[in-house]
Amino acid sequence: MSVTTSRSEPERDQETFVETVLKMSGKSAEEARTTGALDRADDQVEKLFAPKYQTTGSPVHRAVWDRQLPGDLFVAKPVATDASAQSVMQKSLDIVRSRRHQKTLFDGQGKVSPETLSELSAAGYFGLLVDREYGGQGVAFQPFAKFLTQMAVVDATVAGLASVHGCIGAVDPLRTFGNPEQKQRYLPLLASGRRLSAFALTEPCAGSDLTALRTRAVLDGQDYVVNGEKLFITNAVAGRTVGLVCLIDDKPAVLIADLPDAENEHFQTKKYGLYALKHTHNNGLLFRDFRVPAENLLTPSRGDGLTIAYHGLNRGRVALCANAAGTMRIMLASILPWAKFRRTYGSSIENRELVRRRVGRLAGLIVGCDAMTEWCAWLLDEGYRGEMECIIAKIFGSESQKEAAIELTMKTHGGRAFLHGHLFGDQVHEFLAPCIYEGEGEMLGMAFLKSLIKEHGKQFFEPIGKALQAAGIRNFSPANPLHAWKLRSALVPYAKWRIGQMGSGAVHLPAVSGKLREHAEFAARGLQKSRLWIDALMTKHQLKLSDRQCAMAELSQRIQDLVVMLATSLYAARQTDEIVRGAADILCQDLQRKLTGARPSNQYFRTITQLGEAIAQGGFSALTGVDAEEVLMAYEQ
């Protein structure tokens, strides 16, 4: 609903809801302005989508605020790929698997070798998301994301490169915001792999705060002249193509920039020691009077460079979850042979309850990531913006991978986890870093909650805040009749809304039975209740809510857990593998206890250890085709 104000629509666009609230709460003009710029970019992205597919029409928003939870929107529909695209995917998997076996996947520096990239390019790997008219395969995002899980099982770095190139690199900005000439000029090159791409957004002072951008481009004749520095840019080396975010006339913009084949006085890469991403190139980029043709400026019909940046991130977030699903399969495949080999007190540790519990828990995390990947990717294919859903997928995927690495894999392997050549010892930074990629988890969690409360705030709390300001009331008390009288016009709509919440809303779920239905119903009821949790938080802290980051993060996580629980239970209900269904049950039980504070029961311990035993006996379909890790430094039994 629009903000209640007498200003015209163009004038309203100049001041966002967040900016208005910050000003009323006494924040500095600078903080209100910079935070408002991010909120404005978010509003501009919203306008790219039809109302049905905007945030207020999304499954999560409707599950919280509508009187009827749209259960069908939490079930992904399968999206098919044709034989040609399937052939490209299979060839790509075969290439990477063969090169790993031959030990030619990486070059002498430990990076994915040029020969590997060339062979993948010839197979069509980098054109999967590019439309057919430009030489690609035009694969829908759901099958692409599920394919990334398969590729991550073979090599997570190669899977990540497909995401960097196609989701957050130059491909998505050009497909979405490029004009016909720009698409024709660049997309065939990007589809063929003759130009690999990256997205240059982060700067030394601009990470979570994207309003701190300093790189500038000034028009000089037919070129923009760029000066500035970028940092932590994956896939950024000489000869690549980057979507370069910079300031033009003090406004964020995106230039498609071809990096020269060799460094020169106008362009250099900045090398630094980075523990993560060790098999790919991650560099800083230095620009000094670097010229980019003016025709390479992307000009969205609405918004600016931040609009472009925000749009591509959602695909990258789902890709991260898909990658985590593959990586955790490798972890589980490494635990099983070690647990069979390692003996304590005369018995293999695969028979120990703690190890079986870890195996069962890891299987639950894998199924949860599979569910979130399939569902969120389907939403994007359907045309939804998917901002909130993709944030949940990113946070759940990265946190699951972190837990799987530290709490499950490392602790089970013990001291051997730190050997050279060990999965954990060699890759620990790769396992942890996704908590930062595509936005640090807790920061994203607060962004999720802000998106969820925004319309409720506009509709009810902003009018109340303005009425308070107009009446000169600083410390509002509902018990003060004078206060209530002065705010009556703003309070009446809110009071009607509150009265309307006294009855219970309707929950309509797809066909699902047994324990998974119980989990789905628990999650659905929780999501319906969460609007009152949100409202209570907004009522308690009012204009100071933006400063209550801990409370916001905690409530955000509760709602995220409910969404994961609902999506996972509905996903697993459609699977034929009983172990997949059992793993989903375990994850949902874990999430429910986390939300309620209940202790695990003896029945839970029996269920999870029986699940771990069944997986150890080879019954988990998710591990089909996953190679077991070698036991390092094996000793005489």
LOZAMI-993016 format. One line per field, with one value per residue (C-alpha): residue number from 1; residue in three letters; x, y, z. Coordinates in Angstrom, 3 decimals. Layout:
LOZAMI-993016
num	c(NUM	...)
residu	c(ALA	...)
east	c(X	...)
north	c(Y	...)
up	c(Z	...)
This chain:
LOZAMI-993016
num	c(1	2	3	4	5	6	7	8	9	10	11	12	13	14	15	16	17	18	19	20	21	22	23	24	25	26	27	28	29	30	31	32	33	34	35	36	37	38	39	40	41	42	43	44	45	46	47	48	49	50	51	52	53	54	55	56	57	58	59	60	61	62	63	64	65	66	67	68	69	70	71	72	73	74	75	76	77	78	79	80	81	82	83	84	85	86	87	88	89	90	91	92	93	94	95	96	97	98	99	100	101	102	103	104	105	106	107	108	109	110	111	112	113	114	115	116	117	118	119	120	121	122	123	124	125	126	127	128	129	130	131	132	133	134	135	136	137	138	139	140	141	142	143	144	145	146	147	148	149	150	151	152	153	154	155	156	157	158	159	160	161	162	163	164	165	166	167	168	169	170	171	172	173	174	175	176	177	178	179	180	181	182	183	184	185	186	187	188	189	190	191	192	193	194	195	196	197	198	199	200	201	202	203	204	205	206	207	208	209	210	211	212	213	214	215	216	217	218	219	220	221	222	223	224	225	226	227	228	229	230	231	232	233	234	235	236	237	238	239	240	241	242	243	244	245	246	247	248	249	250	251	252	253	254	255	256	257	258	259	260	261	262	263	264	265	266	267	268	269	270	271	272	273	274	275	276	277	278	279	280	281	282	283	284	285	286	287	288	289	290	291	292	293	294	295	296	297	298	299	300	301	302	303	304	305	306	307	308	309	310	311	312	313	314	315	316	317	318	319	320	321	322	323	324	325	326	327	328	329	330	331	332	333	334	335	336	337	338	339	340	341	342	343	344	345	346	347	348	349	350	351	352	353	354	355	356	357	358	359	360	361	362	363	364	365	366	367	368	369	370	371	372	373	374	375	376	377	378	379	380	381	382	383	384	385	386	387	388	389	390	391	392	393	394	395	396	397	398	399	400	401	402	403	404	405	406	407	408	409	410	411	412	413	414	415	416	417	418	419	420	421	422	423	424	425	426	427	428	429	430	431	432	433	434	435	436	437	438	439	440	441	442	443	444	445	446	447	448	449	450	451	452	453	454	455	456	457	458	459	460	461	462	463	464	465	466	467	468	469	470	471	472	473	474	475	476	477	478	479	480	481	482	483	484	485	486	487	488	489	490	491	492	493	494	495	496	497	498	499	500	501	502	503	504	505	506	507	508	509	510	511	512	513	514	515	516	517	518	519	520	521	522	523	524	525	526	527	528	529	530	531	532	533	534	535	536	537	538	539	540	541	542	543	544	545	546	547	548	549	550	551	552	553	554	555	556	557	558	559	560	561	562	563	564	565	566	567	568	569	570	571	572	573	574	575	576	577	578	579	580	581	582	583	584	585	586	587	588	589	590	591	592	593	594	595	596	597	598	599	600	601	602	603	604	605	606	607	608	609	610	611	612	613	614	615	616	617	618	619	620	621	622	623	624	625	626	627	628	629	630	631	632	633	634	635	636	637)
residu	c(MET	SER	VAL	THR	THR	SER	ARG	SER	GLU	PRO	GLU	ARG	ASP	GLN	GLU	THR	PHE	VAL	GLU	THR	VAL	LEU	LYS	MET	SER	GLY	LYS	SER	ALA	GLU	GLU	ALA	ARG	THR	THR	GLY	ALA	LEU	ASP	ARG	ALA	ASP	ASP	GLN	VAL	GLU	LYS	LEU	PHE	ALA	PRO	LYS	TYR	GLN	THR	THR	GLY	SER	PRO	VAL	HIS	ARG	ALA	VAL	TRP	ASP	ARG	GLN	LEU	PRO	GLY	ASP	LEU	PHE	VAL	ALA	LYS	PRO	VAL	ALA	THR	ASP	ALA	SER	ALA	GLN	SER	VAL	MET	GLN	LYS	SER	LEU	ASP	ILE	VAL	ARG	SER	ARG	ARG	HIS	GLN	LYS	THR	LEU	PHE	ASP	GLY	GLN	GLY	LYS	VAL	SER	PRO	GLU	THR	LEU	SER	GLU	LEU	SER	ALA	ALA	GLY	TYR	PHE	GLY	LEU	LEU	VAL	ASP	ARG	GLU	TYR	GLY	GLY	GLN	GLY	VAL	ALA	PHE	GLN	PRO	PHE	ALA	LYS	PHE	LEU	THR	GLN	MET	ALA	VAL	VAL	ASP	ALA	THR	VAL	ALA	GLY	LEU	ALA	SER	VAL	HIS	GLY	CYS	ILE	GLY	ALA	VAL	ASP	PRO	LEU	ARG	THR	PHE	GLY	ASN	PRO	GLU	GLN	LYS	GLN	ARG	TYR	LEU	PRO	LEU	LEU	ALA	SER	GLY	ARG	ARG	LEU	SER	ALA	PHE	ALA	LEU	THR	GLU	PRO	CYS	ALA	GLY	SER	ASP	LEU	THR	ALA	LEU	ARG	THR	ARG	ALA	VAL	LEU	ASP	GLY	GLN	ASP	TYR	VAL	VAL	ASN	GLY	GLU	LYS	LEU	PHE	ILE	THR	ASN	ALA	VAL	ALA	GLY	ARG	THR	VAL	GLY	LEU	VAL	CYS	LEU	ILE	ASP	ASP	LYS	PRO	ALA	VAL	LEU	ILE	ALA	ASP	LEU	PRO	ASP	ALA	GLU	ASN	GLU	HIS	PHE	GLN	THR	LYS	LYS	TYR	GLY	LEU	TYR	ALA	LEU	LYS	HIS	THR	HIS	ASN	ASN	GLY	LEU	LEU	PHE	ARG	ASP	PHE	ARG	VAL	PRO	ALA	GLU	ASN	LEU	LEU	THR	PRO	SER	ARG	GLY	ASP	GLY	LEU	THR	ILE	ALA	TYR	HIS	GLY	LEU	ASN	ARG	GLY	ARG	VAL	ALA	LEU	CYS	ALA	ASN	ALA	ALA	GLY	THR	MET	ARG	ILE	MET	LEU	ALA	SER	ILE	LEU	PRO	TRP	ALA	LYS	PHE	ARG	ARG	THR	TYR	GLY	SER	SER	ILE	GLU	ASN	ARG	GLU	LEU	VAL	ARG	ARG	ARG	VAL	GLY	ARG	LEU	ALA	GLY	LEU	ILE	VAL	GLY	CYS	ASP	ALA	MET	THR	GLU	TRP	CYS	ALA	TRP	LEU	LEU	ASP	GLU	GLY	TYR	ARG	GLY	GLU	MET	GLU	CYS	ILE	ILE	ALA	LYS	ILE	PHE	GLY	SER	GLU	SER	GLN	LYS	GLU	ALA	ALA	ILE	GLU	LEU	THR	MET	LYS	THR	HIS	GLY	GLY	ARG	ALA	PHE	LEU	HIS	GLY	HIS	LEU	PHE	GLY	ASP	GLN	VAL	HIS	GLU	PHE	LEU	ALA	PRO	CYS	ILE	TYR	GLU	GLY	GLU	GLY	GLU	MET	LEU	GLY	MET	ALA	PHE	LEU	LYS	SER	LEU	ILE	LYS	GLU	HIS	GLY	LYS	GLN	PHE	PHE	GLU	PRO	ILE	GLY	LYS	ALA	LEU	GLN	ALA	ALA	GLY	ILE	ARG	ASN	PHE	SER	PRO	ALA	ASN	PRO	LEU	HIS	ALA	TRP	LYS	LEU	ARG	SER	ALA	LEU	VAL	PRO	TYR	ALA	LYS	TRP	ARG	ILE	GLY	GLN	MET	GLY	SER	GLY	ALA	VAL	HIS	LEU	PRO	ALA	VAL	SER	GLY	LYS	LEU	ARG	GLU	HIS	ALA	GLU	PHE	ALA	ALA	ARG	GLY	LEU	GLN	LYS	SER	ARG	LEU	TRP	ILE	ASP	ALA	LEU	MET	THR	LYS	HIS	GLN	LEU	LYS	LEU	SER	ASP	ARG	GLN	CYS	ALA	MET	ALA	GLU	LEU	SER	GLN	ARG	ILE	GLN	ASP	LEU	VAL	VAL	MET	LEU	ALA	THR	SER	LEU	TYR	ALA	ALA	ARG	GLN	THR	ASP	GLU	ILE	VAL	ARG	GLY	ALA	ALA	ASP	ILE	LEU	CYS	GLN	ASP	LEU	GLN	ARG	LYS	LEU	THR	GLY	ALA	ARG	PRO	SER	ASN	GLN	TYR	PHE	ARG	THR	ILE	THR	GLN	LEU	GLY	GLU	ALA	ILE	ALA	GLN	GLY	GLY	PHE	SER	ALA	LEU	THR	GLY	VAL	ASP	ALA	GLU	GLU	VAL	LEU	MET	ALA	TYR	GLU	GLN)
east	c(0.000	1.269	2.547	-0.173	0.958	-0.217	2.882	2.746	4.093	7.344	7.976	7.276	9.898	12.521	12.186	11.895	10.093	13.404	14.712	11.566	11.776	15.467	14.847	11.979	14.141	16.766	19.435	21.875	20.962	23.932	22.844	19.271	20.445	22.814	20.446	17.653	19.720	19.837	16.127	15.473	17.477	15.367	12.183	13.497	14.160	10.597	9.251	10.947	8.407	4.658	2.795	1.997	5.710	6.959	7.949	4.418	3.228	6.018	5.289	7.046	5.426	1.987	2.570	3.221	0.724	-2.153	-5.019	-4.630	-1.203	-0.523	0.819	0.999	3.583	5.987	6.077	8.357	7.149	9.745	11.282	12.572	15.640	15.967	18.414	20.893	21.230	21.446	24.254	26.174	25.772	26.899	29.908	30.913	30.708	32.729	35.428	35.912	35.751	38.331	40.684	40.474	41.339	44.256	45.326	45.134	42.228	44.562	47.647	51.023	49.654	46.813	44.211	41.651	43.834	43.311	43.081	40.214	38.398	38.936	37.548	34.537	33.948	33.938	31.402	29.052	29.421	29.536	26.546	23.991	22.139	22.551	19.535	19.715	19.506	22.908	24.540	23.679	21.407	18.789	18.475	15.890	17.386	15.974	17.713	20.834	20.928	20.408	23.189	25.492	24.990	26.147	29.160	30.028	30.253	32.962	34.595	33.087	35.386	34.302	30.673	31.345	32.814	29.568	27.712	30.176	29.996	26.276	24.568	26.535	28.991	28.243	25.704	22.731	23.202	23.377	20.440	18.273	19.386	21.361	19.991	19.743	23.101	24.895	23.368	24.323	27.856	28.592	26.336	27.703	31.237	30.135	28.175	31.158	33.569	35.774	35.151	34.691	33.121	32.990	31.110	33.222	31.198	33.085	35.627	37.982	35.327	32.182	30.991	27.730	27.523	27.294	26.690	30.415	31.425	34.374	35.260	34.226	33.726	33.701	32.499	35.244	34.150	33.030	34.499	34.065	37.347	37.419	39.505	39.248	39.875	37.876	38.563	37.758	36.639	36.441	37.353	39.029	42.199	43.449	41.400	38.083	34.889	33.494	30.323	31.971	29.955	31.064	29.752	28.716	27.532	27.477	24.988	25.782	26.077	27.313	29.727	30.521	34.298	36.711	39.904	42.966	44.884	47.836	48.206	49.309	49.562	45.764	44.828	46.497	45.396	46.139	47.380	46.905	47.009	43.528	42.902	39.557	38.976	42.487	41.719	40.419	41.627	40.437	42.087	41.741	41.390	43.117	41.909	43.816	42.322	40.971	38.747	35.462	33.316	30.244	28.110	28.921	26.836	23.854	20.766	17.873	14.416	14.143	16.830	20.592	23.678	22.545	19.337	21.441	23.628	20.662	18.968	21.807	22.546	19.478	20.657	24.072	22.504	20.590	23.703	25.580	22.980	23.190	26.973	26.667	24.362	27.060	29.934	28.183	27.643	31.428	31.770	29.304	31.034	34.319	32.888	31.427	34.616	36.567	33.896	34.038	37.859	38.441	38.121	37.958	37.701	37.368	34.557	34.269	33.093	30.287	28.550	28.831	25.728	27.545	28.864	25.509	23.890	26.354	25.667	21.910	22.224	24.396	21.863	19.177	21.229	21.764	18.050	17.271	19.668	18.243	14.755	15.683	17.627	14.806	12.110	13.898	15.178	11.638	10.318	12.848	11.825	8.184	9.038	9.076	11.646	12.420	14.512	13.471	13.377	16.847	18.283	17.016	18.581	21.921	21.974	20.783	23.188	26.260	25.517	24.748	28.050	29.898	28.279	28.883	32.564	33.338	30.865	30.360	33.297	36.237	35.159	34.533	37.894	39.754	43.437	43.545	41.278	44.365	46.584	47.782	45.606	42.625	39.265	38.850	42.447	42.805	39.377	38.381	38.485	36.384	33.809	33.551	33.831	30.300	28.993	30.382	29.730	26.679	26.253	27.232	24.573	23.295	23.344	21.278	18.975	18.193	17.632	15.191	13.250	13.222	11.698	9.114	8.033	8.243	4.633	3.233	5.352	4.239	0.597	0.344	3.512	4.632	1.278	1.491	5.078	4.162	1.195	3.501	5.898	3.141	1.699	5.127	4.826	8.209	7.266	3.988	1.885	-1.241	-2.607	-2.538	-5.992	-4.620	-2.034	-4.649	-6.966	-4.299	-3.316	-6.847	-6.865	-3.637	-4.487	-7.932	-6.696	-4.063	-6.624	-8.900	-5.997	-5.180	-8.803	-8.813	-5.943	-7.968	-9.170	-6.859	-5.949	-6.421	-3.647	-4.060	-1.264	-0.710	-1.251	1.281	0.955	2.581	5.371	6.119	2.578	2.983	6.146	4.492	1.535	3.797	5.774	2.668	1.043	4.269	4.481	0.889	1.682	4.880	3.050	2.131	5.759	6.835	4.140	5.077	8.725	7.773	5.419	8.016	10.900	9.018	11.408	14.399	13.877	16.734	19.126	17.868	19.948	20.148	16.388	15.853	18.395	16.844	13.303	14.524	16.190	13.047	11.016	13.746	13.779	10.025	10.339	13.100	10.980	7.920	9.810	11.794	8.813	6.810	9.824	10.536	6.892	7.238	10.380	10.277	13.523	12.566	15.983	15.438	12.094	13.696	16.495	13.921	12.081	15.297	16.035	12.492	12.666	15.926	14.426	11.302	13.345	15.437	12.250	10.556	13.567	12.569	15.138	15.682	13.776	15.019	12.805	14.609	17.983	16.757	15.400	18.518	20.929	18.828	18.943	22.722	22.981	20.823	22.966	26.155	24.734	24.500	20.820	20.962	20.100	21.679	25.105	24.639	27.705	29.650	33.141	34.311	37.366	40.575	41.520	44.821	47.684	45.899	47.413	47.421	44.094)
north	c(0.000	3.481	5.754	8.017	11.449	14.385	14.391	13.354	9.955	11.350	13.242	10.140	8.226	10.706	9.625	5.976	4.455	3.598	7.114	8.604	6.401	7.153	10.877	10.642	8.568	11.305	9.714	11.974	13.253	11.322	7.983	8.551	9.497	6.560	3.981	5.495	5.012	1.254	1.194	3.141	0.607	-2.126	-0.285	0.070	-3.657	-4.272	-2.245	-4.583	-7.251	-7.444	-6.906	-10.616	-11.441	-8.640	-9.144	-8.666	-11.442	-13.838	-17.097	-16.039	-12.602	-14.081	-16.916	-14.324	-11.560	-13.209	-14.774	-17.860	-19.467	-20.368	-23.889	-24.673	-21.928	-23.825	-26.819	-26.553	-27.847	-29.777	-27.847	-29.987	-29.510	-30.689	-33.291	-30.706	-29.004	-32.357	-33.326	-30.144	-30.829	-34.435	-33.528	-30.885	-33.351	-35.905	-33.339	-32.271	-35.842	-36.989	-34.105	-34.700	-38.334	-37.391	-34.607	-31.987	-29.984	-27.381	-25.638	-25.244	-22.451	-24.620	-22.683	-24.204	-24.592	-22.694	-26.066	-27.085	-23.806	-24.173	-27.704	-26.663	-23.706	-25.988	-28.231	-25.261	-25.090	-21.298	-20.808	-22.795	-19.671	-17.686	-17.640	-19.816	-16.864	-15.796	-19.212	-20.585	-23.336	-21.141	-23.529	-22.637	-21.798	-24.766	-27.459	-25.291	-25.023	-28.763	-29.356	-27.154	-29.596	-32.416	-30.391	-29.441	-33.162	-33.436	-30.052	-27.169	-24.552	-25.353	-25.243	-21.854	-20.505	-21.260	-19.242	-16.346	-16.210	-16.789	-15.535	-12.618	-11.982	-10.141	-12.636	-11.775	-7.970	-8.151	-10.552	-8.459	-4.879	-4.884	-3.289	-5.390	-4.181	-4.931	-8.394	-9.203	-7.966	-9.700	-12.682	-14.906	-14.310	-15.089	-18.168	-19.599	-18.980	-16.797	-14.159	-15.284	-12.796	-11.401	-8.694	-5.936	-4.455	-4.697	-2.003	-1.500	0.643	-0.725	-4.176	-4.350	-0.569	-0.186	3.550	3.934	3.324	5.464	4.181	6.858	7.090	10.424	10.831	11.997	12.033	8.525	6.863	6.771	7.240	5.063	5.598	3.507	0.167	-3.035	-5.789	-9.506	-9.982	-13.648	-14.603	-11.228	-11.476	-9.857	-10.782	-11.207	-9.158	-7.534	-5.795	-2.767	-0.861	2.753	6.246	8.321	11.808	10.643	7.862	4.102	2.716	-0.455	-0.532	-3.725	-3.506	-5.679	-6.054	-5.939	-9.138	-7.832	-5.359	-1.847	1.629	1.957	-1.447	-3.733	-6.585	-6.389	-9.662	-10.590	-13.701	-15.234	-18.587	-19.220	-19.546	-20.900	-22.736	-19.672	-16.130	-13.616	-10.240	-6.558	-4.398	-1.050	1.435	4.597	6.588	3.313	3.883	2.054	2.823	4.858	2.394	-0.204	1.570	-0.487	1.695	-0.034	1.352	1.910	2.380	2.536	0.405	-0.832	-2.062	-4.160	-5.464	-6.435	-8.299	-10.735	-11.583	-13.782	-16.324	-16.346	-17.045	-20.054	-21.272	-21.080	-23.327	-25.741	-25.822	-26.525	-29.468	-30.995	-30.200	-31.785	-34.946	-35.168	-34.679	-37.479	-39.743	-39.097	-39.890	-43.309	-45.215	-43.594	-44.569	-48.144	-48.208	-46.482	-48.841	-47.978	-50.506	-53.317	-51.899	-49.599	-46.115	-46.442	-48.420	-45.560	-43.464	-40.136	-40.970	-42.283	-39.111	-37.009	-38.999	-38.593	-34.873	-34.358	-36.169	-33.818	-30.753	-32.145	-32.742	-29.254	-27.674	-29.780	-28.604	-24.921	-25.073	-26.661	-24.421	-21.067	-21.733	-22.640	-19.369	-17.428	-19.395	-18.575	-14.876	-14.101	-11.667	-14.189	-11.838	-13.190	-16.831	-16.654	-14.990	-17.914	-20.395	-18.601	-18.417	-21.977	-23.367	-21.565	-22.213	-25.864	-26.270	-24.626	-26.953	-29.963	-29.083	-28.255	-30.163	-33.266	-33.860	-32.507	-33.993	-37.404	-37.536	-36.246	-35.383	-36.735	-33.873	-31.632	-33.741	-32.395	-34.019	-34.383	-33.041	-30.884	-29.767	-28.712	-27.110	-25.705	-22.091	-22.995	-24.534	-21.483	-18.596	-18.941	-17.472	-14.190	-14.622	-12.839	-10.984	-11.905	-14.103	-12.005	-8.811	-10.578	-11.874	-8.315	-7.360	-10.277	-8.987	-5.427	-6.671	-8.600	-5.676	-2.911	-2.875	-3.309	-0.358	1.798	0.994	1.459	2.613	5.406	7.264	6.866	8.125	11.162	11.871	11.706	14.074	16.505	16.444	16.970	13.771	12.240	9.550	8.059	6.295	4.365	4.934	8.709	9.702	12.943	11.025	8.572	11.427	13.291	10.087	8.772	9.085	7.096	4.596	3.539	1.587	-0.139	-1.004	-2.549	-4.655	-5.865	-6.826	-8.740	-10.903	-12.371	-15.348	-17.978	-17.896	-20.742	-23.138	-25.048	-27.555	-29.928	-33.628	-34.825	-37.393	-38.708	-36.951	-34.694	-33.350	-32.638	-30.685	-28.788	-27.854	-26.721	-24.518	-23.132	-22.247	-20.604	-18.492	-17.357	-16.400	-14.612	-11.488	-10.890	-11.447	-8.877	-6.427	-6.793	-6.064	-2.993	-1.785	-2.259	-0.500	1.795	4.265	2.706	-0.683	-0.203	-0.008	-3.280	-5.499	-8.412	-8.612	-8.266	-10.990	-13.381	-12.928	-13.138	-16.478	-17.878	-17.087	-18.404	-21.709	-22.036	-21.481	-24.104	-26.515	-26.004	-26.197	-29.270	-31.251	-30.585	-31.423	-34.699	-35.751	-36.071	-38.236	-42.026	-42.638	-43.377	-42.245	-38.833	-38.626	-39.743	-37.196	-34.440	-35.602	-35.297	-31.810	-30.681	-32.137	-30.282	-27.013	-27.463	-28.050	-25.002	-22.933	-24.337	-24.910	-28.541	-31.217	-34.176	-37.268	-40.856	-41.567	-38.853	-40.398	-43.791	-42.298	-40.361	-43.177	-45.658	-43.192	-42.991	-46.772	-47.072	-44.490	-46.311	-49.449	-47.637	-46.783	-42.998	-42.131	-38.676	-40.344	-42.112	-41.473	-39.754	-41.177	-42.130	-40.348	-42.281	-43.058	-41.258	-42.780	-46.080	-48.264	-51.987	-53.104)
up	c(0.000	-0.790	1.926	3.305	2.202	0.126	-2.070	-5.697	-6.771	-8.243	-5.006	-2.948	-4.949	-3.745	-0.118	0.773	3.737	5.413	4.859	6.353	9.443	9.987	9.803	12.273	14.627	14.763	12.564	10.771	7.331	5.902	7.374	6.240	2.754	2.245	3.723	1.677	-1.476	-0.872	-0.112	-3.310	-5.310	-3.764	-4.766	-8.308	-8.575	-7.375	-10.280	-12.740	-11.779	-12.247	-8.926	-8.627	-8.580	-6.359	-2.740	-1.425	-3.749	-2.830	-0.990	2.205	2.395	1.756	4.239	6.942	6.129	4.225	6.123	3.957	3.603	-0.070	0.456	-3.265	-3.751	-1.468	-3.808	-6.842	-10.171	-12.212	-15.111	-17.970	-20.167	-23.746	-24.994	-26.259	-22.872	-21.093	-23.437	-22.586	-18.879	-19.170	-21.328	-18.807	-15.926	-17.899	-18.718	-15.108	-13.795	-16.355	-15.633	-11.907	-12.476	-14.747	-12.335	-15.118	-13.740	-12.237	-13.579	-11.906	-9.682	-8.474	-10.476	-12.831	-15.916	-19.191	-20.938	-18.648	-19.284	-23.020	-23.057	-20.984	-23.304	-26.330	-24.592	-24.061	-20.274	-20.074	-22.335	-20.351	-19.155	-22.382	-24.710	-27.814	-30.181	-28.863	-29.072	-25.634	-24.361	-22.696	-19.748	-17.123	-13.756	-11.817	-13.889	-14.017	-10.224	-9.766	-12.287	-10.190	-7.312	-9.580	-10.699	-7.110	-6.280	-8.949	-8.273	-6.324	-7.853	-11.404	-10.257	-8.690	-11.914	-13.746	-11.123	-11.233	-15.032	-15.544	-12.383	-10.953	-13.792	-17.032	-18.395	-16.166	-16.387	-20.173	-20.525	-18.216	-18.835	-22.084	-25.245	-28.439	-29.752	-26.470	-26.298	-29.870	-29.343	-26.037	-25.351	-28.155	-26.825	-23.263	-24.342	-26.204	-23.341	-25.521	-22.876	-19.280	-16.935	-13.418	-11.561	-10.025	-7.189	-3.885	-3.001	-0.048	1.665	0.014	1.016	2.939	2.555	-1.200	-0.880	-0.104	-3.734	-4.849	-8.307	-10.786	-14.531	-16.348	-19.935	-22.288	-25.908	-26.889	-23.770	-20.032	-18.163	-15.044	-11.917	-8.784	-7.121	-6.737	-4.210	-3.812	-7.418	-8.439	-11.998	-12.494	-14.561	-17.734	-20.773	-18.956	-19.236	-16.094	-15.116	-13.533	-10.921	-10.668	-10.048	-13.051	-12.164	-8.528	-9.309	-9.360	-12.882	-14.589	-17.513	-19.406	-19.484	-21.443	-19.454	-21.722	-22.436	-20.449	-17.620	-18.531	-17.030	-17.034	-15.606	-13.081	-10.886	-7.191	-5.738	-2.099	0.029	0.201	1.869	0.186	-3.571	-3.962	-7.205	-9.008	-9.545	-6.984	-7.341	-6.791	-9.887	-10.218	-12.829	-13.733	-16.599	-17.967	-20.998	-21.613	-24.675	-23.739	-25.665	-22.978	-20.337	-19.212	-18.938	-17.150	-17.804	-14.054	-11.472	-11.649	-11.095	-7.694	-9.318	-11.699	-8.873	-6.711	-9.551	-10.224	-6.619	-6.158	-8.703	-7.090	-3.697	-4.955	-6.767	-3.466	-1.818	-4.748	-4.410	-0.680	-1.405	-3.607	-1.278	1.704	-0.323	-0.626	3.131	3.835	1.331	3.169	6.586	5.725	4.722	7.543	10.070	8.785	8.903	12.242	15.217	18.892	21.694	19.203	17.046	14.038	14.964	12.396	15.147	17.653	18.289	18.032	14.583	13.413	14.707	12.719	9.568	10.034	10.718	7.636	5.482	6.801	5.859	2.357	1.840	3.157	0.662	-2.157	-1.210	-1.004	-4.269	-6.235	-4.757	-5.014	-8.526	-9.596	-8.171	-10.255	-13.351	-12.607	-12.647	-8.926	-7.656	-4.925	-2.814	0.579	-0.482	-2.070	1.020	3.111	0.674	0.860	4.645	5.168	2.560	3.864	7.547	6.838	5.013	7.898	10.425	8.224	7.921	11.546	13.685	11.569	9.202	11.202	14.517	12.988	11.180	14.225	13.812	10.263	9.216	9.301	7.072	3.759	1.113	3.425	2.281	5.392	5.851	2.228	1.832	5.233	4.026	0.999	3.331	5.606	3.149	1.671	4.935	3.540	-0.191	-1.679	1.613	5.176	6.740	9.654	7.587	4.955	7.679	8.713	5.082	4.888	7.881	6.546	3.305	5.292	7.488	4.914	3.690	7.205	8.297	5.397	5.938	9.702	11.439	9.156	9.496	13.275	13.277	11.227	13.489	16.515	14.832	13.872	17.408	18.972	21.027	21.813	24.331	23.192	25.810	24.760	28.279	27.817	26.461	25.023	23.020	21.772	20.775	18.799	16.973	16.439	12.628	12.350	15.098	13.874	10.777	12.887	15.589	12.968	11.688	15.198	15.872	12.600	13.859	16.715	14.655	13.223	9.544	7.088	6.105	2.849	2.271	-0.641	-0.070	2.487	5.250	8.389	10.223	7.269	7.414	11.108	10.344	7.486	9.671	12.520	10.133	8.447	11.773	12.903	9.771	10.274	13.876	12.934	11.755	15.396	16.444	13.861	14.880	18.546	17.740	15.707	18.446	21.165	19.456	17.060	15.398	17.180	15.530	13.060	16.025	17.530	15.275	17.695	18.131	14.394	13.623	16.145	14.809	11.238	11.951	13.548	10.442	8.155	10.053	9.612	5.878	5.566	7.584	5.367	2.079	3.156	4.457	1.273	-0.910	0.896	0.773	-3.008	-2.849	-3.085	-1.186	2.415	3.604	1.993	3.780	7.032	6.686	6.126	9.253	11.273	9.955	10.714	14.224	14.783	13.552	15.682	18.839	18.009	17.769	20.879	23.106	23.724	24.552	22.199	23.240	23.406	20.399	18.469	19.311	18.133	14.904	13.971	14.799	12.812	9.911	10.211	10.216	7.080	5.275	6.271	4.685	1.358	1.060	0.513	-3.101	-2.751	-2.701	-6.034	-8.164	-5.369	-5.005	-1.519	-0.167	0.401	3.992	4.552	6.557	6.943	9.667	10.281	11.691)
